[in-house]
Amino acid sequence: MVSREFIEIWERFVFESFGLRVFSDARDKFSIYLAELISWNEKINLISVKSAEEIYYRHFGDSLAGLKAISGDPGVSYRTIDIGTGAGFPGIPLKIAMPNLKLTLLESITKKCAFLEELTGKLGFQDVIIINDRAENIGQLGAHRASYDIVLSRAVTKLVPNMEISIPLLKIGGRVILYKTTATGAESNEFKDSCAIMTRLGGRLSAAADYRIPGQEIAYNLLVIEKNAATPGNYPRRNGMPEKKPLV
C-alpha cells in the first residue's frame, strides 16, 4: 500500500526525530496495522483517512513521539495504560517499538475494542489487556488506581479533565504523557491556569518537548507530568463530571 521508498523516508524521520531504528519485525507490524486500519475503517469510524502515507506520519509517527518521554532501557517492562485509545494510538505503536511494555488499552466504545482485539491478535501480542470502560470508573478501582508506571493520553478531552482522569492511575514516581499541540502545551495559558489543579491531584510538570510531523502545519507538544504525591480519594469524580464541570 505504500512504496519501499516512502517507508525508508518515514523510518529516517522516526530515527532522526525520536531515536528509534525500525527493524524488520516492527516494519512488518506497522504494515499489518495499516492494513487492519484501512479494512476496519470501512465498517466503523476509527480515524479520518486521507492516505496511507498520512497514517504513517500523523498516527504512527505522532504516537512514537512518546519515546521522547519514556527514558531508560527499552527492555524495561513499564506497566502502561493508554486511556481513550480509540484505534490504538499511541499505545500500539509504542508497544511495537518497545515490546516489553505491559500495555493496557482503555476504550469506552465497544466496536473499537473489537477492532483492538483483532489487531493485537494479528500483531501476535499475547500480553496486551483491552478494557471496555472509562477512566473515571477504573480510577476508583484498586486493580488500577495508583498502579501504573506510565499513563498515555492522546487527543483526549481538555487539559484539566485530562489530568483528573489520568493522574489517579499513576504510582508515585509514575508519569502521564500527554500529547498536545503547542497551543495547549507547557507555554500556553491553558497549562499555566491548570498548574494548581495538577498540584492538587498530586502531579508536577517533569518535562515538555516540542516536535513536528511532516505534512502538518501545527506544532505539537509532549507534556510529561510526574506523580509526586497521592491523589485525594474523591478524584476522579463519576462519569462525565471531569469534562462537564472541570476543576477550578
Buried (B, 14 or more C-beta within 10 A) or exposed (E): EBEEEBBEBBBEBBEEBBEBEBEEEBEEBBBBBBBBBBEBBEEEEBBEBEEBBBBBBBBBBBBBBBBBBBEEEBEEEBBBBBBBBBBBBBBBBBBBBBBEBBBBBBBBBEBBBBBBBEBBEEBEBEEBEBBBBBBBBBBBEEEBBBBBBBBBBBEBBBBBBBBBBBBBBBBEEBBBBBBBEBEBBBEBEEBEEBEEBBEBBBBEBBBBBBBBBBEBEEEBBBBBBBBBEEBEEEBBBEBEBBBEEBBE
